[in-house]
Amino acid sequence: MTQPTETPVAPPDPDPDPAPAAPQLRRSGHNKVIGGVCGGLGRYCDIDPVIFRIALGVLTVTGGLGLVFYGFGWLLLPLDDEDENEARRLLSGRVEGPALAAVLMALAGCGIFLSMLSNGSVMSFAWLLTLAVAGLGVWSQRRSGTHTDIPVDAAADRTAPGVASPAFGPGAAPPETKAPPTPVSPSWWRDPIVKDGTTGPVGTGYLWGAEGADALPASEAGARAKADRAKKAADRATRGPRPIGGFVFLLALLAGGVGTAGAWSHQPLGTALQIGLTAALVVFGLGLVISAFVGRTGFGTLFMAVLTAALLAGASALPKTITTQWTRTDWAPVAAADVQPSYALGSGEGTLDLSKVAVPVGQSVKTRAEVGAGRLKVVVPRGATVKAHIVVGVGDVQLPTEKPEDVDIQPNQKKTVTLPPPAGAAPAGTLELDLHVSIGQAEVDRAAS
């Protein structure tokens, strides 16, 4: 009896090539101008790094945000094929040149940003540009992850062996099996436009960066960066650096004291402190830069530089009305014609005594009093109706209807009150007060008689 022959089974299709790993957000070790942050962002988002470089340059000029973003990116993003970032090296006590440069860049950006806070139009443009660049990066990532070209394969609809293929006729051999294409979309930014159908090497398309930026793989670029870092470390070890942190601290303290003392007598308190702190911060910055080549500084110097920058930000927020001299001033006009339109005191205690001013019935007297830091007290006539607008930046507002021990210190206090004359007082006109105290207390008191 004849055994039935088994129909041969076609061999399985070869496994497709595994999809390449998604790019990680790291600093580029080869395509870089300063620290490789823009090169890494361009590679991660599949965008020419020159776009990020231009955007960060504009943000630096318009508000300092470019330096802030680049400095923190330099600190937080590790280099190709490295596990540690610069911030981790700083926290572990390994203070090196790249980390110091990143910190100084971020500090400089913060200083520019604080100085531009009052310019609303410039800051609005900077934030809009930041959101636009961030949106471009997100859109590019989503487009690269969802857009794939599906090629038409003539052998996709293969028939079983021995069965005639409708495309090739009876007895025609099916086309050779090919592995499917890699399921990753082509680069939408760098795809060449071929007009004559010829093929050949195509440039990277980058407008700015090292020559042959994409010629080296990430592993080789990271190895080269590691070798350069090891060479610099060996050079520093051979030099035998000396610790200069103490000398830098003393020099910064001296520069801060001299700068503040020089401006103390003729500048407001905030300006004098800014001059001294800026001089100290410059010394710290120069010390950190010099330590990357000659000498050695530790985490303490870096901490003092950051603390000085924070104090500088606080000094820049102080009102310019606060002076460095504490004085006591009394203003006591005796008639309505003697009341001045405004009274001002920088720092100290100012008392505006209007108890002897007779305001005719049906008329009003207006005046303004301002104290930068300290106490402002206004004594109003007994029979006058008082309309007061009081603004205190940080401090307390005291009215005749409140007890002296009722002190409530709050920020940004604004009160508009109307105080009618007490019962039995002789009728009089209206007294309009505009009182401002930046830091301290504003008090309104009524004369006993």
C-alpha positions as CSV (number, residue, x, y, z in Angstrom):
1,M,0.0,0.0,0.0
2,T,1.5,3.3,-1.0
3,Q,2.1,5.8,1.8
4,P,0.7,9.2,1.3
5,T,3.4,11.9,0.7
6,E,3.4,14.8,3.1
7,T,3.2,18.2,1.7
8,P,6.4,20.1,2.5
9,V,5.9,23.0,4.9
10,A,7.4,26.4,3.9
11,P,10.1,27.5,6.3
12,P,9.0,30.3,8.7
13,D,9.8,33.8,7.8
14,P,13.0,35.2,9.5
15,D,12.4,37.3,12.5
16,P,12.4,41.0,11.8
17,D,15.3,43.0,13.0
18,P,14.7,44.2,16.5
19,A,13.7,47.8,16.9
20,P,16.5,50.1,17.9
21,A,16.4,51.5,21.4
22,A,14.8,54.9,21.8
23,P,17.3,57.7,22.2
24,Q,18.0,58.9,25.7
25,L,18.1,62.5,26.7
26,R,21.9,63.1,27.3
27,R,24.4,65.7,26.5
28,S,26.3,65.1,23.3
29,G,30.0,64.3,23.7
30,H,30.9,65.2,20.1
31,N,28.3,67.7,18.6
32,K,28.8,70.5,21.1
33,V,29.8,74.1,21.3
34,I,29.9,74.5,25.1
35,G,28.5,71.6,27.1
36,G,26.7,69.5,24.5
37,V,23.2,70.3,25.9
38,C,21.8,71.6,22.6
39,G,23.4,68.7,20.7
40,G,21.8,66.2,23.0
41,L,18.4,68.0,22.8
42,G,18.6,68.0,19.0
43,R,19.4,64.3,18.9
44,Y,16.7,63.4,21.3
45,C,14.0,65.5,19.5
46,D,15.4,64.8,16.0
47,I,15.7,68.5,15.4
48,D,18.7,70.5,14.2
49,P,20.5,71.7,17.4
50,V,20.9,75.2,15.9
51,I,17.2,75.8,16.7
52,F,17.8,75.2,20.4
53,R,21.0,77.3,20.3
54,I,19.2,80.2,18.7
55,A,16.3,80.0,21.1
56,L,18.5,79.8,24.1
57,G,20.5,82.8,22.8
58,V,17.3,84.9,22.5
59,L,16.1,83.8,25.9
60,T,19.5,84.8,27.4
61,V,19.3,88.3,25.9
62,T,15.6,88.9,26.7
63,G,15.6,87.7,30.3
64,G,18.4,85.4,31.3
65,L,16.3,82.3,31.1
66,G,18.6,80.8,28.4
67,L,21.5,80.8,30.8
68,V,19.3,79.3,33.6
69,F,18.0,76.5,31.3
70,Y,21.4,75.7,29.9
71,G,23.1,75.7,33.3
72,F,20.7,73.3,34.8
73,G,20.7,71.1,31.7
74,W,24.5,71.0,32.0
75,L,24.2,70.0,35.6
76,L,21.4,67.4,35.4
77,L,22.0,65.7,32.0
78,P,24.8,63.1,32.0
79,L,27.2,62.9,29.1
80,D,27.1,60.1,26.5
81,D,27.9,56.7,28.1
82,E,28.3,58.2,31.6
83,D,26.2,57.3,34.6
84,E,26.9,60.4,36.7
85,N,25.9,64.0,36.0
86,E,27.7,67.1,37.1
87,A,25.3,67.8,39.9
88,R,26.1,64.4,41.5
89,R,29.8,65.0,41.2
90,L,29.4,68.4,42.9
91,L,27.4,66.8,45.8
92,S,30.0,64.2,46.2
93,G,32.8,66.8,46.6
94,R,34.3,66.4,43.1
95,V,34.4,70.1,42.0
96,E,35.5,70.2,38.4
97,G,35.6,72.8,35.7
98,P,32.4,71.8,33.8
99,A,30.3,71.8,36.9
100,L,31.6,75.2,38.0
101,A,30.9,76.7,34.6
102,A,27.4,75.3,34.7
103,V,26.8,76.7,38.2
104,L,28.1,80.2,37.2
105,M,26.0,80.2,34.1
106,A,22.9,79.4,36.1
107,L,23.7,82.1,38.7
108,A,24.3,84.7,36.0
109,G,21.0,83.8,34.4
110,C,19.2,84.1,37.7
111,G,20.7,87.5,38.2
112,I,19.6,88.7,34.8
113,F,16.1,87.2,35.3
114,L,15.6,89.0,38.6
115,S,16.7,92.3,37.1
116,M,14.1,91.9,34.3
117,L,11.1,90.9,36.4
118,S,9.7,94.4,36.3
119,N,9.7,94.4,32.4
120,G,6.5,92.6,31.8
121,S,6.6,92.7,27.9
122,V,10.1,91.2,27.7
123,M,9.3,88.5,30.2
124,S,6.0,87.6,28.4
125,F,8.0,87.2,25.2
126,A,10.6,85.0,26.9
127,W,7.9,82.7,28.4
128,L,6.1,82.5,25.0
129,L,9.3,81.6,23.3
130,T,10.0,78.9,25.9
131,L,6.6,77.4,25.5
132,A,7.0,77.4,21.7
133,V,10.4,75.6,21.8
134,A,9.0,73.1,24.3
135,G,6.0,72.5,22.2
136,L,8.2,72.0,19.1
137,G,10.2,69.3,21.0
138,V,7.0,67.5,22.1
139,W,5.5,67.6,18.7
140,S,8.7,66.2,17.1
141,Q,8.8,63.4,19.6
142,R,5.2,62.4,18.9
143,R,5.6,62.7,15.2
144,S,8.7,60.5,15.2
145,G,6.9,57.9,17.3
146,T,3.7,57.7,15.3
147,H,4.7,58.4,11.7
148,T,5.9,55.2,10.0
149,D,6.2,54.4,6.3
150,I,4.4,51.2,5.3
151,P,6.1,49.9,2.1
152,V,4.1,47.8,-0.4
153,D,5.7,44.4,-0.5
154,A,4.8,42.3,-3.6
155,A,5.4,39.1,-1.6
156,A,3.2,40.1,1.2
157,D,0.3,38.1,-0.2
158,R,2.2,34.9,-0.8
159,T,0.3,31.7,-1.7
160,A,1.1,28.2,-0.5
161,P,3.7,26.2,-2.4
162,G,2.4,24.6,-5.5
163,V,-0.4,27.0,-5.9
164,A,-0.3,29.4,-8.8
165,S,0.3,33.0,-7.8
166,P,-2.0,35.4,-9.5
167,A,0.7,37.9,-9.9
168,F,3.3,35.7,-11.5
169,G,1.3,33.0,-13.3
170,P,1.3,29.2,-13.1
171,G,4.7,27.7,-12.2
172,A,6.3,31.1,-11.5
173,A,8.5,31.2,-8.4
174,P,7.4,33.7,-5.8
175,P,9.7,36.6,-5.1
176,E,12.5,36.2,-2.6
177,T,11.4,36.7,1.0
178,K,12.7,39.9,2.5
179,A,12.9,41.0,6.1
180,P,10.4,43.7,6.9
181,P,11.8,47.3,7.3
182,T,12.8,48.6,10.6
183,P,9.7,50.0,12.3
184,V,11.2,53.4,12.9
185,S,10.2,56.5,10.9
186,P,12.9,58.2,8.9
187,S,14.3,61.5,10.1
188,W,11.8,64.2,9.0
189,W,14.4,66.9,9.4
190,R,17.4,65.3,7.6
191,D,15.8,63.2,4.8
192,P,17.6,64.1,1.6
193,I,15.7,65.3,-1.4
194,V,16.9,63.3,-4.4
195,K,16.0,64.7,-7.8
196,D,17.9,62.5,-10.2
197,G,17.4,59.1,-8.5
198,T,21.1,58.8,-7.7
199,T,22.4,57.8,-4.3
200,G,25.4,58.8,-2.4
201,P,26.6,60.2,0.9
202,V,24.4,62.9,2.3
203,G,25.5,65.6,4.8
204,T,24.0,65.7,8.3
205,G,22.1,69.0,7.5
206,Y,23.3,70.6,10.8
207,L,23.9,74.3,10.4
208,W,26.2,74.6,13.5
209,G,28.3,72.0,15.2
210,A,31.5,70.0,15.0
211,E,32.4,68.6,11.6
212,G,31.1,65.0,11.3
213,A,28.9,65.2,14.3
214,D,26.9,62.1,13.4
215,A,29.9,60.2,12.1
216,L,30.8,58.8,15.5
217,P,28.4,56.6,17.4
218,A,27.3,57.6,20.9
219,S,29.5,55.0,22.5
220,E,32.7,56.2,20.8
221,A,31.8,59.8,21.5
222,G,31.3,59.0,25.2
223,A,34.6,57.1,25.3
224,R,36.4,60.1,23.9
225,A,34.8,62.4,26.4
226,K,35.8,60.0,29.2
227,A,39.4,59.9,27.9
228,D,39.5,63.7,27.9
229,R,38.1,63.9,31.4
230,A,40.7,61.3,32.7
231,K,43.5,63.2,31.0
232,K,42.4,66.5,32.7
233,A,42.2,64.8,36.0
234,A,45.6,63.3,35.6
235,D,47.0,66.7,34.7
236,R,45.5,68.2,37.9
237,A,46.9,65.4,40.0
238,T,50.3,66.0,38.5
239,R,50.1,69.7,39.2
240,G,49.3,69.1,42.9
241,P,46.6,71.7,43.4
242,R,46.5,73.8,46.5
243,P,43.3,74.6,48.4
244,I,42.3,78.2,47.8
245,G,38.8,78.2,49.3
246,G,39.7,80.1,52.5
247,F,41.6,82.8,50.5
248,V,38.7,83.2,48.1
249,F,36.2,83.5,51.1
250,L,38.3,86.2,52.8
251,L,38.8,88.1,49.5
252,A,35.0,88.0,48.8
253,L,34.3,89.2,52.4
254,L,36.7,92.1,51.9
255,A,35.3,93.0,48.5
256,G,31.7,92.9,49.8
257,G,32.6,95.1,52.8
258,V,34.4,97.7,50.7
259,G,31.6,97.8,48.1
260,T,28.9,98.3,50.7
261,A,30.9,100.8,52.7
262,G,31.6,102.9,49.6
263,A,27.9,103.3,48.8
264,W,26.5,103.4,52.3
265,S,26.4,107.1,52.8
266,H,24.9,108.2,49.4
267,Q,22.9,105.2,48.2
268,P,19.7,103.5,49.4
269,L,20.1,100.5,51.6
270,G,19.1,98.0,48.8
271,T,21.5,99.6,46.3
272,A,24.4,99.6,48.8
273,L,23.8,95.9,49.7
274,Q,23.6,95.1,46.0
275,I,26.9,96.7,45.2
276,G,28.7,94.8,48.1
277,L,27.1,91.4,47.3
278,T,27.8,91.8,43.6
279,A,31.5,92.4,44.4
280,A,31.5,89.3,46.6
281,L,29.8,87.2,44.0
282,V,32.3,88.3,41.4
283,V,35.2,87.2,43.6
284,F,33.5,83.8,44.3
285,G,33.0,83.4,40.5
286,L,36.6,84.2,39.7
287,G,37.8,81.9,42.4
288,L,35.7,79.0,41.1
289,V,37.0,79.6,37.6
290,I,40.6,79.9,38.7
291,S,40.2,76.7,40.8
292,A,39.5,74.8,37.6
293,F,43.0,75.5,36.4
294,V,45.1,76.5,39.4
295,G,44.3,75.5,43.0
296,R,41.3,73.7,44.5
297,T,38.0,74.8,46.1
298,G,35.5,72.7,47.8
299,F,31.7,72.5,48.3
300,G,31.9,75.2,50.9
301,T,33.0,77.8,48.4
302,L,30.2,76.8,46.0
303,F,27.7,77.0,48.8
304,M,28.8,80.5,49.8
305,A,28.5,81.6,46.1
306,V,24.9,80.3,46.0
307,L,24.1,81.9,49.3
308,T,25.5,85.2,48.1
309,A,23.4,85.0,45.0
310,A,20.3,84.4,47.1
311,L,21.1,87.4,49.3
312,L,21.7,89.5,46.2
313,A,18.2,88.6,45.0
314,G,16.8,89.7,48.3
315,A,18.6,93.0,48.3
316,S,17.4,93.7,44.8
317,A,13.8,93.4,46.1
318,L,14.2,96.0,48.8
319,P,12.4,99.3,48.1
320,K,14.6,102.2,47.1
321,T,12.9,104.4,49.6
322,I,14.7,102.7,52.5
323,T,17.8,104.6,53.4
324,T,20.8,103.7,55.4
325,Q,20.4,106.5,58.0
326,W,17.8,106.1,60.9
327,T,16.3,109.5,61.8
328,R,13.4,110.9,63.8
329,T,11.4,113.6,62.1
330,D,8.4,115.7,63.2
331,W,6.2,117.7,60.8
332,A,3.8,120.1,62.6
333,P,1.9,122.6,60.3
334,V,-0.3,125.1,62.1
335,A,-2.7,126.1,59.3
336,A,-4.3,124.5,56.3
337,A,-2.1,126.6,54.0
338,D,1.0,125.2,55.7
339,V,0.2,121.6,54.9
340,Q,2.5,120.3,52.1
341,P,1.4,118.0,49.3
342,S,3.8,115.3,50.5
343,Y,6.1,114.3,53.3
344,A,8.8,111.6,53.0
345,L,11.3,109.8,55.3
346,G,13.7,107.1,54.3
347,S,14.3,105.1,57.5
348,G,13.2,106.1,61.0
349,E,10.2,107.5,62.8
350,G,8.1,110.2,61.2
351,T,5.3,112.1,63.0
352,L,2.9,114.3,61.0
353,D,1.0,116.4,63.6
354,L,-2.1,118.0,62.0
355,S,-4.0,118.5,65.3
356,K,-3.7,122.4,65.0
357,V,-4.9,122.5,61.4
358,A,-8.4,124.0,61.2
359,V,-10.2,122.7,58.2
360,P,-13.2,124.9,57.3
361,V,-16.6,123.2,57.0
362,G,-17.3,122.0,53.4
363,Q,-13.6,122.1,52.4
364,S,-10.9,119.4,52.3
365,V,-7.2,119.2,52.7
366,K,-5.1,116.6,51.0
367,T,-1.6,115.3,51.8
368,R,0.6,112.3,51.4
369,A,3.2,110.8,53.8
370,E,5.7,108.0,53.1
371,V,8.3,106.1,55.1
372,G,10.6,103.5,53.7
373,A,11.3,101.5,56.9
374,G,10.1,102.4,60.4
375,R,7.0,104.1,61.8
376,L,4.7,106.7,60.4
377,K,2.3,108.4,62.8
378,V,-0.4,110.9,61.7
379,V,-2.3,113.0,64.3
380,V,-5.6,114.4,62.9
381,P,-7.8,117.2,64.2
382,R,-10.6,116.2,66.6
383,G,-13.5,117.5,64.6
384,A,-12.4,116.6,61.0
385,T,-13.7,113.8,58.9
386,V,-10.7,111.6,57.9
387,K,-10.6,109.7,54.6
388,A,-7.4,107.6,54.6
389,H,-5.9,105.3,52.1
390,I,-3.1,103.2,53.8
391,V,-0.6,100.9,52.1
392,V,1.9,98.9,54.1
393,G,4.3,96.5,52.4
394,V,5.1,94.4,55.4
395,G,4.0,95.5,58.9
396,D,1.0,96.8,60.8
397,V,-1.8,99.4,60.4
398,Q,-3.1,101.1,63.6
399,L,-6.3,103.1,63.6
400,P,-8.0,105.1,66.4
401,T,-10.7,102.4,66.8
402,E,-8.1,99.8,67.6
403,K,-6.3,99.1,70.9
404,P,-2.5,100.0,71.0
405,E,-1.6,96.4,71.8
406,D,-3.6,95.0,68.8
407,V,-0.6,94.6,66.5
408,D,-1.2,92.4,63.4
409,I,1.9,92.2,61.1
410,Q,1.0,91.1,57.6
411,P,2.4,91.5,54.1
412,N,0.8,93.8,51.5
413,Q,-1.8,95.5,53.7
414,K,-4.1,97.9,52.0
415,K,-6.9,99.8,53.8
416,T,-9.3,102.6,52.8
417,V,-11.2,103.9,55.7
418,T,-13.4,106.8,56.6
419,L,-13.2,108.0,60.2
420,P,-16.1,110.3,61.3
421,P,-15.6,112.8,64.1
422,P,-16.5,111.8,67.6
423,A,-19.8,112.8,69.1
424,G,-19.8,116.3,70.6
425,A,-16.8,117.6,68.5
426,A,-17.1,120.9,66.7
427,P,-17.9,120.4,63.0
428,A,-15.0,120.7,60.6
429,G,-14.0,119.9,57.0
430,T,-12.5,116.7,55.5
431,L,-8.9,115.6,55.7
432,E,-7.7,113.2,53.0
433,L,-4.6,111.2,53.7
434,D,-2.5,108.9,51.5
435,L,-0.1,107.0,53.7
436,H,2.6,104.5,52.5
437,V,5.1,102.5,54.6
438,S,7.3,99.8,52.9
439,I,8.4,98.0,56.1
440,G,7.0,99.0,59.5
441,Q,3.9,100.5,61.0
442,A,1.4,103.2,59.8
443,E,-0.7,104.8,62.6
444,V,-3.6,107.2,62.5
445,D,-4.4,108.9,65.8
446,R,-7.0,111.6,66.7
447,A,-6.1,114.6,68.9
448,A,-7.7,114.7,72.3
449,S,-8.9,118.3,71.9
